[in-house]
Amino acid sequence: MRKLFHSLNSIRFKLVASGLLVTVPLIVLLFYNNYYAIHVVRDQVANSNKNMMSLYMREIDNGLEDVDRYLMSLVSSDIDVQILDMPQNSDEYIMSKLRMSEKLTNNLLIYKTDAFFVYSIPDDDLMDIVDGRIDLTEKETIRKFIRDGARSNPEGTGARNLGWFTANIDGQFYLMRTMRVGDTLVGAWVKADTLMLPLSLIHFGENGGSLLLSETGEVMIQTNRVNTEGISFHKDMDNHYLVGGSERYLVVGERSRVGNFSLVALIPNSVILQNLPYLNKVVFIISALGFILLPGYLIFLRRTLLIPLRKIESVMKRIGEGNVKFRVEPYPTSNEFMLVNKTFNRMMAQIEELKISVYEEQLSKHKAELQHLQLQIKPHFFMNTLSIIYNLALAKNYENIKEMSLLLVKYFRYMFRSNLTFVPLMEELDHVRNYARIHELRFQQDLQCEMLLPEELDKIHVPPLLIQTFVENAMKHAVSLDHSLRIAIEIRTENSGQESYIQIAIRDNGKGFKEEVLRELRHGNRIVDEQGEHIGIWNVWHRMRLLYGDKARLAFSNALPQGAVVEISLPLQLETEA
C-alpha cells in the first residue's frame, strides 16, 4: 500500500495522468482540422468577395474620375465658364449660358452622373442639367442645398475641390463634386442609388447585402434590408473581419480612391459555413468540453508542479542577488520536489560556508589592487608643480605664487586622501575646480568649467579622482588656439527599476576623439600613441569594475559639431553606504 501511494504521488504519474485526461477527450487533431477548414472557407469567400468589391469600386471610381476630368477641362479651358464668371454684358451671359446648357446636356449621357450644374454665387443663378429619372421635387431640394451651402460658407465651397464628398439631403445620400472658378461653382452630383444599381443583382444570402458607407461609417444605401445595428464599420477595410451578435457577418470592403466613401459587402457567417454544420457541432462540443476540463487541469497543474517550481525559483532568485541565507521552506509536495528541496538546502549551506572564506580572501586582494591603481594616479601631476612655482618666481608674480601655492596645497591634500574608496561628490567637484584653476594659471589660458547638478547630490559618494581624470584628459587634448576651452559637467540621478543610478556627463569643445582612439576606448583597451601609454582612463575603468562590477558603465562619443563626450553611470552610493 505504501509503495502504491509512493507511485501515485510521483510527479511522473501526475503529469502522465493529467496529460491523458486533457488531451484524449479534446481530440486536438480533429479540433484543429475543423477550425482550419472553417478558416480556409471563410478566407476563400472573403478573397472572392474582396476581388468583386474591388472590381465594382474600380468601375465607380473610373466613372467619377471621368467626371472629374470633364469638370476640370470646363474650369481650366472652357471659354463659356469664364464668360459666366465675368460676363461683359447680359447678351453675352445668356449666349454662354445657352451654349453651356447644350454642352452639359450632350455630355450627361456620356458620363456616369445624374446631374451637372453651374452656379453663379453673386447672381444666385443656378443652371443644372438633370437626368430624367429625377423628379422635380428632388431637383428643387438639391438646388436649395447647393444654394444654401454656397451662401452660408462661400469660402468652404472651394475646399470641396479636394474630391467627391457625401451629402445627406432630406434622408437621401448623394455624391457631389464642386470646383470653383472665381465666384462661379461648376459641379456634378450622383445619387447613391445610381451607384448601387449594379450590385443589386448580386446575391449575398437571405440576410446579407452590399452597402455604400460614408466616411463616418454611416450607411448611405444598401441592396438588401440588412440589420446593421451594432455593426462597426470603422475598422481597416484592407482586411476582412467578423462582426455582429446573434447573427454574425463577414465584412469585406473597399475604399474609394476619389472620394470619402466605401463599398462594403455583409456576408452572413451562416451562409459561409452552411456546408459545414456537422463540423460546427463537433467544434462546439469539443470547445465546451475543453472549457470544462481546462480550469480543473490548470488548478491541478498549479498545485502539483507550478507552486513547487515557483518556490524554488523565488529562493534561487534571492540567492542570485547575494542573499545566500535563504532556504526552501519544507511543505507537502511530490516526492521528487521534496528530495530536490532537501538536497538544495544542504548544498546551499555548504556553499555559504565556502563563500565566506573565499569572499574574505578576495576582499583583501581587491583592496590591495584598488590601492595600487589609485597610487598610479598620484604621481601623474607631481613633477610639473615645482616648475610652475619656479617660473612664477622668475617672473616675480608674487600674487600668482601665493594663489598657486594655496591651490597646490588643496590639490595635494586631496590627493593624499584619495586612498579612500569613496569621497563625497562635492569634494570631488571642488577638487576639479581647484585643478582647473591650476591649469589656467599654469598655461595662462582662458578656461571655462561649468557644472550643472541638483542640490540633493551633496550626500552622494563617488570614487576619488573619477571626474578629475577626464577633466585632465580634456585639458590636454581639447586645447585650441582658435577658441577658449570650455568643459561642461552635468550630473543627475536616474531610477531604473529597483536600482538608482548617478549619471555624469563630461563634455568639451575640442576636436573630439580620433576614430582609432574611440574604438580602443569602447573596447576597454589601454591607449598608446606617440606620447606613450595613457593609463588614466584605463585605471578609472578598472577601478569602477572593482567597486561596482557590471553595474557601472563608461561610454565615449563625439558631439556635434565637435567635442568629446564621456558618460559615466554608477549605482547611487549614499553617505550612509560609503
Salt bridges, closest charged atoms under 4 A:
ASP43 OD2 - HIS39 NE2 3.12
ASP43 OD1 - HIS240 NE2 3.07
GLU59 OE1 - LYS112 NZ 3.75
ASP61 OD2 - ARG257 NH1 3.71
GLU65 OE1 - ARG257 NH2 2.99
ASP66 OD1 - ARG69 NH2 2.40
ASP68 OD1 - ARG177 NE 2.66
ASP78 OD2 - LYS103 NZ 2.57
ASP80 OD1 - ARG99 NH2 2.77
ASP80 OD2 - LYS103 NZ 2.86
ASP114 OD1 - ARG133 NH2 3.42
ASP124 OD1 - ARG147 NE 3.16
ASP124 OD2 - ARG151 NH2 2.22
ASP125 OD1 - LYS97 NZ 2.92
ASP128 OD2 - ARG143 NE 2.69
ASP131 OD1 - ARG133 NE 3.00
GLU138 OE2 - LYS191 NZ 3.27
GLU140 OE2 - ARG143 NH1 2.52
ASP148 OD2 - LYS144 NZ 2.76
ASP183 OD1 - ARG180 NH2 3.53
ASP193 OD2 - LYS191 NZ 3.96
GLU254 OE1 - LYS50 NZ 2.99
GLU352 OE2 - LYS325 NZ 2.89
GLU352 OE1 - ARG327 NH2 2.93
GLU369 OE2 - HIS542 NE2 2.84
GLU399 OE2 - LYS402 NZ 3.42
GLU403 OE2 - ARG437 NE 2.69
GLU427 OE1 - ARG417 NH1 2.74
ASP430 OD1 - ARG433 NH1 2.70
GLU440 OE1 - ARG437 NH1 3.39
GLU450 OE1 - ARG486 NH2 2.60
GLU472 OE2 - HIS380 NE2 2.80
GLU472 OE2 - LYS476 NZ 3.62
GLU490 OE1 - ARG507 NH1 3.54
GLU494 OE1 - ARG492 NH1 3.07
GLU499 OE1 - LYS551 NZ 3.67
ASP529 OD1 - HIS534 NE2 2.91
GLU533 OE2 - ARG526 NH1 3.02
ASP550 OD1 - ARG545 NH2 3.20
